Amino acid sequence: MTHRTVTRRIQAQATSDGAGVKLKRSLGQSNGARHDPFLMLDEFFSDEPADYLAGFPSHPHRGFETVTYMLDGHMLHEDHLGNKGHLRDGGVQWMTAGRGVIHSEMPQQEAGRMRGFQLWINLPAAEKMRPANYEDIPASKIPHHSLGDGGEAILIAGQCQLDGVTVCGYINGLDGQNLSTDPIYIDLRLKAGQSSHITLPKAHNAFIYVYEGQAEIGEQIITSTCSALLSQGDTLTITASGDCRLLLLAAQPIGEPVVQYGPFVMNSNEEIEQAMRDYRDGVLTSD
């Protein structure tokens, strides 16, 4: 058995996106800050309405998937297909942009806390031009797994072993999908001094993002709002220094060139130029 260790830290940086929503970005803050197939991870967290009320007005995507996980708050998704989806406390939206989607994500609250994450996962070349699709998953559908001693794992996607028990998330698991990158997405909540031993597919790339407290992997301490990229291996042991909450993410790497221009992620400059022309000409989402 080979133990996964920390190979790189990416401290989240304050930035804004959409119409001025304040957030912190770890993966994706530069082209070198990726971990195939993961392109970007943003955390948004504010009790101040001015930080989030402007939301994310209508904008395009092509060539990848977006995963929005809402801890607190209420956001409305609307897209060019006529879909509407409400994201509330504990809910997830998994959207495959594929060939193209034009959508908006707008807050449905005027006060209170808005907190959550948006993850971008690349698609292989063979799937970049597939039809767009999305699914809203309410918190009631997402499995929770007790780790004992007050710890808990919220199983958003994929399968792995936690402390010797095989667990299965909703996406790429209970929903019957077989996504090509085989993503695993877990919200891991540990009490002070508690350890969790995790077995992941050996070929998967993996990282954690600590969003409360701090965690230890080997002799490395990962502080809050920091992503830690992990080496290849079979097993991972995470220990909470104090009460700790973190995201554990893993997926099969794609191993293809990545060319990104804002909301378009393709394999070549020519494909990016085509995406820009398609958006300009109003055919981004056409078959």
C-alpha positions in Angstrom: 0.0 0.0 0.0 1.2 3.5 -0.9 0.3 6.4 1.2 -0.7 9.7 -0.5 1.2 12.7 0.6 1.0 16.4 0.0 2.9 17.5 -3.1 1.7 21.2 -3.3 -0.3 23.7 -1.5 -2.5 26.3 -3.3 -3.7 29.0 -0.9 -7.0 30.5 -2.0 -6.9 34.1 -3.1 -9.6 36.7 -2.8 -11.2 37.7 -6.1 -14.6 38.3 -7.6 -16.6 36.9 -10.5 -20.0 37.3 -12.1 -21.3 40.8 -11.5 -19.0 41.3 -8.5 -19.6 38.3 -6.2 -16.8 38.1 -3.7 -15.1 34.7 -3.4 -11.9 32.9 -2.8 -10.2 30.9 -5.6 -7.6 28.1 -5.0 -7.4 25.9 -8.1 -7.8 27.9 -11.2 -6.2 31.1 -10.0 -3.6 30.6 -12.8 -3.2 28.1 -15.6 -0.6 26.2 -13.6 -2.9 25.9 -10.6 -4.9 22.9 -11.8 -4.9 19.2 -11.0 -6.2 17.2 -14.0 -9.1 17.0 -14.5 -9.9 19.7 -11.9 -9.8 23.2 -13.4 -11.0 25.5 -10.7 -12.4 25.6 -7.1 -14.1 28.7 -5.7 -15.5 29.2 -2.2 -18.1 31.9 -1.7 -18.9 32.9 1.9 -20.4 36.0 3.2 -23.1 37.3 5.6 -23.0 40.7 3.8 -25.6 40.9 1.0 -23.5 43.4 -0.9 -20.9 40.7 -1.5 -23.3 38.4 -3.4 -26.6 40.1 -4.4 -25.4 40.9 -7.9 -25.0 37.2 -8.6 -23.9 35.6 -11.9 -26.0 37.0 -14.7 -26.4 35.2 -18.0 -23.1 33.8 -19.3 -21.8 30.9 -21.5 -19.9 27.7 -20.9 -18.4 25.0 -23.2 -16.3 21.9 -22.7 -16.4 21.1 -19.0 -18.7 20.4 -16.0 -19.6 22.8 -13.2 -20.5 21.5 -9.7 -22.1 23.9 -7.3 -22.5 22.8 -3.6 -24.5 25.1 -1.4 -23.9 25.0 2.3 -26.1 28.0 3.2 -28.4 30.1 1.0 -30.7 30.0 -2.0 -29.6 30.4 -5.6 -31.8 30.1 -8.8 -30.3 28.6 -12.0 -31.9 29.4 -15.3 -30.6 28.4 -18.7 -31.2 28.7 -22.5 -33.1 25.3 -22.4 -35.8 26.8 -20.2 -34.6 24.9 -17.2 -35.0 26.4 -13.7 -33.4 24.9 -10.6 -33.3 26.1 -7.0 -30.2 25.4 -5.0 -30.8 25.6 -1.2 -29.0 24.6 2.0 -27.0 21.4 1.4 -28.0 21.0 -2.2 -25.9 20.3 -5.3 -26.2 21.2 -9.0 -24.1 19.1 -11.4 -24.1 20.7 -14.8 -22.4 19.3 -17.9 -21.9 22.2 -20.3 -20.8 20.0 -23.2 -21.2 21.8 -26.5 -22.7 24.8 -24.8 -25.0 26.3 -22.2 -26.0 29.8 -21.4 -27.2 30.3 -17.9 -27.5 32.5 -14.9 -27.1 31.9 -11.2 -28.9 34.5 -9.1 -29.4 34.8 -5.3 -32.9 34.4 -4.1 -32.3 36.1 -0.8 -31.8 39.7 0.3 -30.1 39.0 3.6 -28.4 36.3 5.5 -25.5 33.9 4.8 -24.5 32.7 1.3 -21.9 30.0 1.5 -20.8 27.3 -0.9 -18.4 26.1 -3.6 -18.2 25.9 -7.3 -15.9 23.2 -8.9 -15.0 23.0 -12.5 -14.2 19.5 -13.9 -12.7 19.1 -17.4 -14.3 16.8 -20.0 -12.3 14.7 -22.4 -12.2 15.8 -26.1 -14.7 13.1 -27.1 -17.3 14.6 -24.7 -16.7 18.3 -25.1 -19.4 18.7 -27.8 -22.0 16.5 -26.2 -25.5 18.1 -25.5 -25.7 20.1 -22.3 -27.3 18.6 -19.2 -27.8 19.3 -15.6 -29.3 17.9 -12.4 -30.3 19.6 -9.2 -29.9 17.3 -6.2 -31.6 18.4 -2.9 -29.9 17.8 0.4 -32.4 15.0 1.2 -31.0 12.8 -1.6 -27.3 13.1 -0.7 -26.1 10.3 1.6 -24.5 11.0 5.0 -22.1 8.5 6.5 -21.2 8.5 10.2 -17.5 8.2 11.0 -18.0 7.7 14.7 -16.8 10.1 17.5 -19.0 12.8 16.0 -17.4 12.8 12.5 -19.4 12.7 9.3 -19.0 12.4 5.6 -21.4 13.9 3.1 -21.2 11.8 0.0 -21.8 14.0 -3.1 -20.2 11.8 -5.8 -18.4 8.5 -6.4 -17.3 5.5 -4.4 -14.4 4.9 -2.1 -13.6 3.3 1.3 -13.8 5.3 4.5 -12.3 3.6 7.5 -12.7 0.2 5.8 -16.4 0.8 4.8 -17.3 1.2 1.1 -19.4 4.3 0.7 -21.3 5.6 -2.3 -22.3 9.1 -3.2 -25.3 10.2 -5.2 -23.7 11.4 -8.4 -21.7 8.8 -10.3 -23.1 6.3 -7.8 -26.7 6.0 -6.6 -27.9 7.9 -9.7 -26.6 5.1 -12.0 -24.3 7.4 -14.0 -20.9 6.2 -15.1 -19.0 9.4 -15.6 -15.7 9.0 -17.6 -13.6 10.9 -15.1 -15.1 8.8 -12.2 -15.3 11.7 -9.8 -15.3 11.4 -6.1 -16.6 14.4 -4.0 -16.9 14.2 -0.2 -17.5 16.8 2.4 -15.6 15.4 5.4 -16.3 16.8 8.8 -13.9 15.6 11.6 -13.8 16.3 15.3 -10.6 17.4 17.0 -8.0 14.6 17.0 -10.1 12.4 14.8 -8.5 10.6 11.9 -10.1 9.1 8.7 -8.4 6.5 6.6 -9.5 6.7 3.0 -8.9 4.3 0.1 -9.1 5.9 -3.4 -8.6 4.5 -6.8 -4.8 4.4 -7.2 -4.8 6.2 -10.6 -7.0 9.0 -9.5 -5.6 12.5 -9.0 -6.8 13.8 -5.6 -6.7 17.0 -3.5 -8.4 18.3 -0.4 -9.6 21.8 0.4 -9.9 22.8 4.1 -12.7 25.3 4.6 -12.8 25.3 8.4 -10.0 24.5 11.0 -6.9 22.6 9.9 -6.0 19.1 8.9 -2.8 17.0 9.0 -1.6 14.6 6.2 1.5 12.9 7.4 3.6 15.7 8.9 2.0 18.4 6.7 -0.5 20.8 8.2 -3.1 22.2 5.9 -4.7 25.4 7.1 -8.1 26.9 6.3 -8.8 28.1 2.7 -6.0 26.1 1.3 -6.0 23.3 -1.3 -3.5 20.5 -0.9 -2.6 18.4 -4.0 -1.8 14.8 -3.2 0.6 12.3 -4.7 -0.6 9.0 -6.3 -1.2 6.1 -3.9 -3.7 3.8 -2.4 -4.5 5.2 1.0 -4.9 8.6 2.6 -5.0 9.4 6.3 -6.4 12.8 7.3 -6.3 13.9 11.0 -8.1 17.0 12.3 -6.0 19.2 14.5 -9.1 20.8 15.9 -12.7 20.5 14.6 -12.2 20.5 10.9 -14.3 20.6 7.7 -12.8 19.9 4.3 -13.6 18.8 0.7 -12.0 15.6 -0.6 -11.9 15.5 -4.4 -10.5 12.8 -6.7 -11.0 11.8 -10.3 -9.4 10.0 -13.2 -7.0 12.3 -15.1 -7.7 13.0 -18.7 -4.1 13.7 -19.9 -5.1 15.9 -22.8 -4.0 19.5 -23.7 -6.1 22.2 -21.9 -6.7 25.5 -23.6 -8.9 27.8 -21.6 -10.4 31.2 -22.4 -12.7 32.3 -19.6 -15.8 30.1 -19.7 -14.6 28.0 -22.7 -12.2 25.0 -22.1 -11.1 23.1 -25.1 -8.0 21.2 -26.5 -6.7 23.8 -29.0 -6.6 27.5 -29.8 -8.6 26.8 -32.9 -11.4 25.2 -30.9 -11.5 28.2 -28.5 -11.7 30.6 -31.5 -14.6 28.5 -32.8 -16.4 28.7 -29.5 -16.0 32.4 -29.5 -17.5 32.6 -33.0 -20.3 30.3 -32.1 -21.2 32.5 -29.1 -21.0 35.6 -31.1 -23.1 34.1 -33.9 -25.7 32.7 -31.5 -25.0 29.1 -32.3 -22.9 28.1 -29.2 -25.6 25.7 -28.0 -26.9 24.5 -31.4 -26.6 20.8 -32.5 
